[in-house]
Every structure is written in structure tokens, then in C-alpha cells.
Amino acid sequence: MNLFEKILNTTTNYYWGFTQAPYPTHDQRKAVKLIAHRGVHENKLALENTFKAFDLAVENHIWGIEFDVRFTKDNVPVVHHDNHLGRLFKKQETKVTDTNFSDLRILVPDIPSLSEMVQRYGKKIKLLIEIKQPEDSILTANNFLALENTLRLLRPCEDYYLLTLSPSLFDTQNFVSKQSVMCVDWRDIDNTVAQTLERNYGAVSGHFMLLNDKRLRLSKEKGLITGTGFIETRGALYREIHRGVDWIFTNHPLRLQKYLS
């Protein structure tokens, strides 16, 4: 999210935070599926998309972890949101797509590979894997082959979902289970819902204010798993629970977990 979107998200969260949302029932609270967006990094407990952030999610019994995957120059899928290493590691001149994995590991040891993620967390916690497209090109057949090989021991839907901002990303990929694909959009949600249904994908996610009651009802009537983000306050959380949202993405999983307990 850009700065404007962050301000809008915080404003809408705190608007609902001051509303008197009904307290969820015990069964409703037990059914909530919290997803730690890039792991548990709230209050600077850890750096996003690192083992420490994901370990905290497992230790605190969070339902799922969301993380971003990019491909190195030598086709190794690694976990990092941005293509460059400036925002988190102060290495603005270094790009993931221009760097071999061995060099990346020496330069920034904290960036996990997808293979390491599967070995460490597979079947222990739900993996929500967002596949990032290169800014100036498209993913290659070798990229998808590396992804397929890395995930081969996991079960789609049971162990992981593949998230994408581009519904057409997996159009040519036979190894991808359509039901395990979640289309994500924080702007044009109507188009994203339509394309999700057109491709027979299994899930859709958007901002909790954009995926309104009408769109949410349509998605659920069509059998889609629905996810909303980014929930920060008690009122916003309770609102989503009463609306029947399936998954709740958040940068504050420990805070929301307290509201549920």
C-alpha cells in the first residue's frame, strides 16, 4: 500500500473501532482464521518475511502466514516483498532478480528460500504464498517449474494457497490447482471477483471496506473463500466476523488474537 492507502486503511479501521460491534459468540471466535501478513512483525518484534516473524506466528498458534515470493537470477524462489533490498536492508542497488541465490544468501542471510519455508513450516501452518511478477518482464516456464518442484510435497488447499494480483498469471499452468488460487485486489475488486469466477479459482480477497456486503454475498453464493484485510482494530475485527468473512489478513495478528481470547 502507498502512503494514501495506509492513511485510508488506518482511518477506516479506527472508524469501525469506535462502533459498537456485537461481541462474537464463542463458536464465532473459535472459527476465525487469522493470517499474519508477512509474519508477525508488529511492534518491531521481527523483520517482515523472515524466519523470526514466521516462527512467532507458529509459536502463537496463528492460523496462517502470508508471504511474498520472487525469483533470483538463477531461478531460486525466495521470500521477499520488494524486488530491491533498499526498504528493509538498506541495499537499494541490489535487486533480487539480478542476483544469484548464493550471492543473495551471503549479502542478506535473513531472506529465506521457498524451499526452506516448505521444510520449516509445511503442514504446520497454512501457507499463503503470493507470487510476485518482475516489474519489467513476465515469469518464465523455468520459474513455474521451480515453483512446482518446490511445492510438490505439499497439498494445494490443505497446506497452501497461491495468491496473485494478476488473475491471468496461472492461465497456462497445469500444475496449479484452480481451487488453491486466491485473486487479490485492493482497488478494482469487482473486476477481480469477475475474473476469479471466470477462471474457476477458489478464493478472492480485498480490502475490508471495498469487499462490501453485496460483493461479499456474491462471492460466497458462488462458493468462493473470501478474505479481507487489513484489520487492525477490535471493532473492525468483530464486524468482519459477523459478516462471515472466511480469512482475515492483518499486520497485527497478536493484537487481534487477544481480542478473540
Steps between C-alpha positions, in 0.01 A plus 500: 500500500614853427487777763147612402370142521664452840334815633164392357538152648584637846212749484242238405634258761464752778160611378378145552708480815271757661179325394311265731542175310331209680733270691544176301383173643747237619447294182549806280825589674630144476425494127705812416799435273761770556776537241822672605584724204873448440518327837484652848688828474273731700668726758833419332509153653662375181581603146224415252539190284772346718521176695462687827174657384364164382622314811304747713187418302545128561583548869187711549276253314403742223299315233701610195796702374505709183830561325635618165707300253739631238754319283875557507712530188574126515130413546482435874166609654568713807283684752517877461234760422696761303727422207771727644652467848484868593197529727591221740874449459629841380638348180301698244735413215445124536206330327386146567450426130858611419668299776586130521371323811847422639595867480167606649550260792841653575374855458175460699481170693157593641318444168359144501464284194159351426653153541604590854150629571347172386742295710455715811127577492336262253200320656551695826327822402301606193728659238355789299757550226478817292687466172655829391549589135824671390443871438637501145432144377284191552558177686661230288425130460810429710364722778178299510693172484704605804178591680338167410804300617524687829133449587468140381495350851220729617128467430326796334219646712588270790852639552524810281329750274659701220418872505529732203419858406476386134216249440653396167832400661419129520298469177758276331605299807355150523669420831302768684179386667242764410333467838829593669527839326394819679471817293589811700411860421490813715347724231288351218331229704199454266728408211703270724190313622381464138835365380522265797163351410583489127812294569334274758749600767417421859551820695498879486627772732476877524500790743227459761328823393510419126380142533166635618194298603365469145832383356560273795157341460559442127838340567363267766197406288744391229691286750812716528710515813508869594780686672522861612780723625651687660322475834654693789230578759256307718195658335620422148581142604157440655333652193679254270413208726129587489517546122620141466840570345706181475855634536625818668833642385675725749829664590395472866420131560601498866279798575201345325566167667460671839164640388389145420610352832 
